Amino acid sequence: MALVERFHVVAAEKAVNAAATIKEGQIVSLAADGTVILQSTDTYTRIPYGIAGDTKSTSESYMPGIASGWQNRVSDYFDETKASAKMTVYHSGGEFATDQFNANVASAVIGQTLYGNLGLLDTSDEIGGTTYPVARLITAAGSYPSGVPGVDINGDIALSGDATTGSGGNTYIEIKLLI
């Protein structure tokens, strides 16, 4: 659902695979034709390339804190890559906050290495083969401030997140990207 770019080194523009569905903040790989695809168990696409900075979806928005029906890509059917057929992919380092992680990351310790597991950050390399470290945890799972005055966290209302990953709801981690 969300990726908060705190600091990034390289923001590449890569052609996105036409059949792909990718949420902003998920770990992506390159398909044999050089297009961006969600990391999978295939020998070639298990190698992580970077972290998605855009969403390619036909059903809902995955922008931080935005309800699925309320965002500026409705005319493109929620596909942020529709006009250019390209996706922003961050790689070569940086710091990010994301809600795209498996539940086991919620109990990870600061400094722990995280891996890509079918597009989500995970504490182990469960897709087999050689391990490919993706990130290092720098802030434990918790609420992330939205910048809107309120009372949830640090004087701000918490940024909403993807209820299907991590601990669900408004839970983010901060990472140092290693790929």
Secondary structure by P-SEA (a helix, b strand, c coil): ccccccccccbbbbbccccccccccbbbbbcccccccccccccccccccbbbcccccccccccccccccccccccccccccccccbbbbbcccccccccccccccccccccbbbbbccccccccccccccccccbbbcccbbbbbccccccccccccccccccccccccbbbbbbbccc
